[in-house]
Amino acid sequence: MPSPSLRLAVVGAGAAGLAAARELRREGHAPVVFERAAAVGGTWLYAPPAAAAADPLGAAATHSSLYASLRTNLPRECMGFLDFPFAAAAVPGSGDARRFPGHEEVLRYLEEFARRFDLHRLVRFETEVVSVRREHGGRWAVTSRKLGEKGSGEEEVYDAVVVCNGHYTEPRVAVIPGVDACVVIIIGASASAFDISRDIASMAKEVHIADRSAPASTFEKQPGYDNLWLHSMIDHAQDDGNVVFKDGSSIKADVIMHCTGYLYDFPFLGDDSGITVDDNRIDPLYKHVFPPEVAPQLSFIGVPWKVIPFPLFELQSKWVAAVLSERIKLPSKDEMIEEVKAYYSELESRGWPRRYTHNFSNCQFEYDDWLAEQCSYPPIEEWRKLMYAANAKNKKARPESYRDEWDDDYLVVEANEDFKKYL
């Protein structure tokens, strides 16, 4: 019997949404992609923030979480989709052939992916999804509205909804007692905090990084800098503008910059979605994709973090497409819920906080290969796994220069050889 062809709503035309649209159409479905921006790219669409943005972090003018100087922190060879290499030769008009290119090159790559697979015609640009509501019979009413238009919007019914709106839009802001004005310290110690602190240190008199995972006694000048220090987390701010750290030391600063990550945010979903979001745990999600209560008519692509994102998006999309076609059968609702509970128990035994529910730093390739097996697709290439590990090691050894110095050229050769079948 032929697989059913379904009319599907895809929310977002970033990397995850493009991957989903391609795989859903390959499976014979009819996806309609809703995108707020005027172009594909999602978080990789960069626009300098307007000078008079009204929100606290000045982010209202841009949908993106990028900053002007951003370069990838993964080598381009391992970043790309599995059958569409992120090689400079594959990106027409490439002006940045570096292994760790700037954000503009990633956007060019995604634009070429959309062109190559004729995805633009599936996208409704400058259209936001206002609400997604479950109908009787398991279908979904999706209300959308063109940006700038007033009124309730247009409602259409779809067989299923695939959520690909990313998780780099709603900022996670640190709560610091006493901070209610413009005070300069970088809160956070992950990738963006590291990069931005170095950028600012080239111009500022002093830069201080507050890291909540650092011991309370931490007060360390960073190697290679006379004006950059690492501290423990901020305890509170005083009325006179002084910021007090956990060790009792204090600094009078001019700006506090939040490099504290983002929150999962699905403002268009209601209580009938079958999920809640608490401390960045989307609960419950079977395999971080399907809410058991409404699976497979609602799914999420791209929830996990600490991953190589594009290959994961592609494999998740293949799985969702095949499940919707009934070529792959999900476990029962009760079995999916039990597996989610078992996963939570594993996290607790590991001592991981709730907010790390979707942190895949220890399991991404096991997960990727499980998805590939479900879809009768080859596992992630060994060179890609080794390159990811080599980059992590190199980043630790050369935090200031890993993007320009490395020791894994033999893996680059292997990757480029593998790419020949696609280029």
Secondary structure in CASP SS format (residue, H / E / C, confidence):
PFRMAT SS
TARGET T0000
AUTHOR 0000-0000-0000
METHOD secondary structure of the structure
MODEL  1
M C 1.00
P C 1.00
S C 1.00
P C 1.00
S C 1.00
L C 1.00
R E 1.00
L E 1.00
A E 1.00
V E 1.00
V E 1.00
G C 1.00
A C 1.00
G C 1.00
A H 1.00
A H 1.00
G H 1.00
L H 1.00
A H 1.00
A H 1.00
A H 1.00
R H 1.00
E H 1.00
L H 1.00
R H 1.00
R H 1.00
E C 1.00
G C 1.00
H C 1.00
A E 1.00
P E 1.00
V E 1.00
V E 1.00
F E 1.00
E C 1.00
R C 1.00
A C 1.00
A C 1.00
A C 1.00
V C 1.00
G C 1.00
G H 1.00
T H 1.00
W H 1.00
L C 1.00
Y C 1.00
A C 1.00
P C 1.00
P C 1.00
A C 1.00
A C 1.00
A C 1.00
A C 1.00
A C 1.00
D C 1.00
P C 1.00
L C 1.00
G C 1.00
A C 1.00
A C 1.00
A C 1.00
T C 1.00
H C 1.00
S C 1.00
S C 1.00
L C 1.00
Y C 1.00
A C 1.00
S C 1.00
L C 1.00
R E 1.00
T C 1.00
N C 1.00
L C 1.00
P C 1.00
R H 1.00
E H 1.00
C H 1.00
M H 1.00
G C 1.00
F E 1.00
L C 1.00
D C 1.00
F E 1.00
P C 1.00
F C 1.00
A C 1.00
A H 1.00
A H 1.00
A H 1.00
V C 1.00
P C 1.00
G C 1.00
S C 1.00
G C 1.00
D C 1.00
A C 1.00
R C 1.00
R C 1.00
F C 1.00
P C 1.00
G E 1.00
H H 1.00
E H 1.00
E H 1.00
V H 1.00
L H 1.00
R H 1.00
Y H 1.00
L H 1.00
E H 1.00
E H 1.00
F H 1.00
A H 1.00
R H 1.00
R H 1.00
F C 1.00
D C 1.00
L C 1.00
H H 1.00
R H 1.00
L H 1.00
V E 1.00
R E 1.00
F C 1.00
E C 1.00
T E 1.00
E E 1.00
V E 1.00
V E 1.00
S E 1.00
V E 1.00
R E 1.00
R E 1.00
E C 1.00
H C 1.00
G C 1.00
G C 1.00
R C 1.00
W E 1.00
A E 1.00
V E 1.00
T E 1.00
S E 1.00
R E 1.00
K E 1.00
L C 1.00
G C 1.00
E C 1.00
K C 1.00
G C 1.00
S C 1.00
G C 1.00
E E 1.00
E E 1.00
E E 1.00
V E 1.00
Y E 1.00
D C 1.00
A E 1.00
V E 1.00
V E 1.00
V E 1.00
C C 1.00
N C 1.00
G C 1.00
H C 1.00
Y C 1.00
T C 1.00
E E 1.00
P E 1.00
R C 1.00
V C 1.00
A C 1.00
V C 1.00
I C 1.00
P C 1.00
G C 1.00
V C 1.00
D C 1.00
A C 1.00
C C 1.00
V C 1.00
V C 1.00
I E 1.00
I E 1.00
I E 1.00
G C 1.00
A C 1.00
S C 1.00
A H 1.00
S H 1.00
A H 1.00
F H 1.00
D H 1.00
I H 1.00
S H 1.00
R H 1.00
D H 1.00
I H 1.00
A H 1.00
S C 1.00
M C 1.00
A C 1.00
K C 1.00
E C 1.00
V E 1.00
H E 1.00
I E 1.00
A E 1.00
D E 1.00
R C 1.00
S C 1.00
A C 1.00
P C 1.00
A C 1.00
S C 1.00
T C 1.00
F E 1.00
E E 1.00
K E 1.00
Q C 1.00
P C 1.00
G C 1.00
Y C 1.00
D C 1.00
N C 1.00
L E 1.00
W E 1.00
L E 1.00
H E 1.00
S E 1.00
M C 1.00
I E 1.00
D E 1.00
H E 1.00
A E 1.00
Q C 1.00
D C 1.00
D C 1.00
G C 1.00
N E 1.00
V E 1.00
V E 1.00
F E 1.00
K C 1.00
D C 1.00
G C 1.00
S C 1.00
S E 1.00
I E 1.00
K E 1.00
A C 1.00
D C 1.00
V C 1.00
I E 1.00
M E 1.00
H E 1.00
C C 1.00
T C 1.00
G C 1.00
Y E 1.00
L E 1.00
Y C 1.00
D C 1.00
F C 1.00
P C 1.00
F C 1.00
L E 1.00
G C 1.00
D H 1.00
D H 1.00
S H 1.00
G C 1.00
I C 1.00
T E 1.00
V E 1.00
D E 1.00
D C 1.00
N C 1.00
R E 1.00
I E 1.00
D E 1.00
P C 1.00
L C 1.00
Y E 1.00
K C 1.00
H C 1.00
V C 1.00
F E 1.00
P C 1.00
P C 1.00
E C 1.00
V C 1.00
A C 1.00
P C 1.00
Q C 1.00
L E 1.00
S E 1.00
F E 1.00
I C 1.00
G C 1.00
V C 1.00
P C 1.00
W E 1.00
K C 1.00
V C 1.00
I C 1.00
P H 1.00
F H 1.00
P H 1.00
L H 1.00
F H 1.00
E H 1.00
L H 1.00
Q H 1.00
S H 1.00
K H 1.00
W H 1.00
V H 1.00
A H 1.00
A H 1.00
V H 1.00
L H 1.00
S C 1.00
E C 1.00
R C 1.00
I C 1.00
K C 1.00
L C 1.00
P C 1.00
S C 1.00
K H 1.00
D H 1.00
E H 1.00
M H 1.00
I H 1.00
E H 1.00
E H 1.00
V H 1.00
K H 1.00
A H 1.00
Y H 1.00
Y H 1.00
S H 1.00
E H 1.00
L H 1.00
E H 1.00
S H 1.00
R H 1.00
G C 1.00
W C 1.00
P C 1.00
R H 1.00
R H 1.00
Y H 1.00
T C 1.00
H C 1.00
N E 1.00
F C 1.00
S C 1.00
N C 1.00
C C 1.00
Q H 1.00
F H 1.00
E H 1.00
Y H 1.00
D H 1.00
D H 1.00
W H 1.00
L H 1.00
A H 1.00
E H 1.00
Q H 1.00
C C 1.00
S C 1.00
Y C 1.00
P C 1.00
P C 1.00
I C 1.00
E C 1.00
E H 1.00
W H 1.00
R H 1.00
K H 1.00
L H 1.00
M H 1.00
Y H 1.00
A H 1.00
A H 1.00
N H 1.00
A H 1.00
K H 1.00
N H 1.00
K H 1.00
K H 1.00
A H 1.00
R C 1.00
P C 1.00
E C 1.00
S C 1.00
Y C 1.00
R C 1.00
D C 1.00
E C 1.00
W C 1.00
D C 1.00
D C 1.00
D H 1.00
Y H 1.00
L H 1.00
V H 1.00
V H 1.00
E H 1.00
A H 1.00
N H 1.00
E H 1.00
D H 1.00
F H 1.00
K C 1.00
K C 1.00
Y C 1.00
L C 1.00
END
